[in-house]
Amino acid sequence: MRRAKPKDPQEGGLGSLLRRRRNVYGFLARPIDRGTLEEILDDSAHVPSAGFTQDCDLVVVRDAAVKKELAEAAREPEYLKRGQAKSRFISGAPVVVVPCGNRSLFEARYGAPAEKSARLPWWLIDAGFVSLALILSAFEKGLAASFIGGFDDDRVAKALSLPRDGSVVPLAIVPMGYARKEGSARRQKEKSIVAARRRDRKDVVHWDRW
Ligand SMILES: Cc1cc2nc3c(=O)[nH]c(=O)nc-3n(C[C@H](O)[C@H](O)[C@H](O)COP(=O)(O)O)c2cc1C
């Protein structure tokens, strides 16, 4: 089969939005207005979920002290100290959303323990869909966001007063805001690193069989 020449993504379409999204690590102090934030949160409800259980809850953090605790749980101070981060990429964001898999909602529909009825932990996978929707919606509205998956679960659970019985699992820390303008040389360098490392479609896609 001849390989079709890829078309340029349509300006303003989903393809161009997906290509524009980056994990952004520096935010302006500029706040997110309440209406825009609520639109982003509403957009993220329109994703699929297992049996339409909608088993993802969002903790939306604006409180500086809670943001600081989340940042510490994700080792922001250490990254800054070692020069591996250039800015307070969590504590410096105007809003930090923590999408949480709600295992109790899944179990209310399918029975407990969830492992018996679920081939995979769908409550976490559903939280992943919600996370990406939040991030894409933010970019679509001219903001930026990132997905931070590496953190100390217990510290995050404590910072957010999550139930301690394992029924609510924080999936990610999603800082959100207006992106700090990086120097164009640095932005170009990061863009080309990601482009160079992106797997080629011919290696990723298996037609008909593996
Ligand atoms: C499941 C998952 C976990 C991630 N965890 C982290 C993390 O802990 N820290 C971080 O800086 N970036 C994290 N990232 C962001 C990725 O490193 C980033 O998406 C990847 O390098 C590609 O860059 P891009 O998002 O700018 O295209 C995570 C992304 C995903 C999907």
PDBQT file of the ligand as one rigid body, heavy atoms in Angstrom, charges set to zero:
ROOT
HETATM    1  C1  LIG A 301       1.628   9.470  32.460  1.00  0.00    +0.000 C 
HETATM    2  C2  LIG A 301       2.495  10.701  32.377  1.00  0.00    +0.000 A 
HETATM    3  C3  LIG A 301       3.297  11.040  33.449  1.00  0.00    +0.000 A 
HETATM    4  C4  LIG A 301       4.112  12.174  33.379  1.00  0.00    +0.000 A 
HETATM    5  N1  LIG A 301       4.842  12.529  34.469  1.00  0.00    +0.000 NA
HETATM    6  C5  LIG A 301       5.617  13.625  34.416  1.00  0.00    +0.000 A 
HETATM    7  C6  LIG A 301       6.356  14.051  35.559  1.00  0.00    +0.000 A 
HETATM    8  O1  LIG A 301       6.260  13.464  36.628  1.00  0.00    +0.000 OA
HETATM    9  N2  LIG A 301       7.143  15.142  35.448  1.00  0.00    +0.000 N 
HETATM   10  C7  LIG A 301       7.228  15.839  34.288  1.00  0.00    +0.000 A 
HETATM   11  O2  LIG A 301       7.987  16.817  34.234  1.00  0.00    +0.000 OA
HETATM   12  N3  LIG A 301       6.526  15.491  33.188  1.00  0.00    +0.000 NA
HETATM   13  C8  LIG A 301       5.716  14.411  33.212  1.00  0.00    +0.000 A 
HETATM   14  N4  LIG A 301       4.993  14.043  32.115  1.00  0.00    +0.000 N 
HETATM   15  C9  LIG A 301       5.113  14.826  30.876  1.00  0.00    +0.000 C 
HETATM   16  C10 LIG A 301       5.939  14.120  29.812  1.00  0.00    +0.000 C 
HETATM   17  O3  LIG A 301       7.275  14.051  30.207  1.00  0.00    +0.000 OA
HETATM   18  C11 LIG A 301       5.777  14.882  28.488  1.00  0.00    +0.000 C 
HETATM   19  O4  LIG A 301       4.424  14.815  28.105  1.00  0.00    +0.000 OA
HETATM   20  C12 LIG A 301       6.663  14.311  27.384  1.00  0.00    +0.000 C 
HETATM   21  O5  LIG A 301       8.014  14.578  27.682  1.00  0.00    +0.000 OA
HETATM   22  C13 LIG A 301       6.372  14.879  25.998  1.00  0.00    +0.000 C 
HETATM   23  O6  LIG A 301       6.459  16.284  25.982  1.00  0.00    +0.000 OA
HETATM   24  P1  LIG A 301       5.200  17.177  25.572  1.00  0.00    +0.000 P 
HETATM   25  O7  LIG A 301       4.076  16.832  26.515  1.00  0.00    +0.000 OA
HETATM   26  O8  LIG A 301       5.672  18.586  25.702  1.00  0.00    +0.000 OA
HETATM   27  O9  LIG A 301       4.839  16.806  24.156  1.00  0.00    +0.000 OA
HETATM   28  C14 LIG A 301       4.138  12.955  32.179  1.00  0.00    +0.000 A 
HETATM   29  C15 LIG A 301       3.290  12.613  31.124  1.00  0.00    +0.000 A 
HETATM   30  C16 LIG A 301       2.456  11.528  31.224  1.00  0.00    +0.000 A 
HETATM   31  C17 LIG A 301       1.510  11.214  30.082  1.00  0.00    +0.000 C 
ENDROOT
TORSDOF 0
